[in-house]
Amino acid sequence: MKGTSSRLAEIIAKHEQDLLAQWIKEQTSAVTQRPDLMSEAELREQSRALLNGIRNAVQRGRLDDITGSEWESVRELLDEVSRGRARTGFSPTETAMFVFSLKQPLFSRLRAEIREPEALADELWTASVLLDKLGLYTTEVSQKSREEVILRQQQDMLELSTPVVELWDGVLALPLIGTLDSARTQVVMENLLQKIVQTGAGIAIVDITGVPTVDTLVAQHLLKTVAAARLMGADCIISGIRPQIAQTIVHLGVDLGTVTTKATLAAAFVVALERSGATISKGR
């Protein structure tokens, strides 16, 4: 349906201020409203911009297709609103209700302006389909934005959970806590290799005391890390080999014969100091 065959744009333009006031009232009284995350002034500005954008788009384009160039400014506005709300903590449902809550005041105005039952039914259906599409669009953008936020948080947590510590001149330590999967292994290797380049360290201790279980996959990840460090000129020592982990490695048939292993980080540190030529003595 073309914009010229609908009275929607005309009615929005004629009653824009009343519609805006009723729409804001509808939103502020809804259970999905989040005054803790957004001020009423910001809500009012977003509502005003969207209602004005819808009116302009309806006048110029198709009401049944929001993918056209006429709706570009509306899509950009909804992108900004959805991403901003996702970052501040709004759920996709709460964000979609920003659009869906326009139905009540708009439908009331259509019923007051259009007396012919058939024409009213057409306009109500057109407006309903349009707002449904715009609302679903915000849901998709909001969900994608939340997934991006979660992914960034996971990456930040991976970075924070894999610190590389310089214990001594030329000696690094990488304490691992939690499960070692493929994604984390990549972060571990990148952090370790970068630190080796920065410090010129020749020895790296990978401590797995905080790794709850070691299976074949975890063992392979450890071997990959050791191999990568060796390619950068650093020898690796794996510490934190508890009795149950040693038994598991033996049962799995994983060959760690070429890697120095120690039960504790302290024991591995002693070996690292000896290899670096440091003299160790106990004070009296």
Order of alpha helices (4+ residues) and beta strands (2+ residues): alpha-alpha-alpha-alpha-alpha-alpha-alpha-beta-beta-alpha-beta-alpha-beta-alpha-beta-alpha
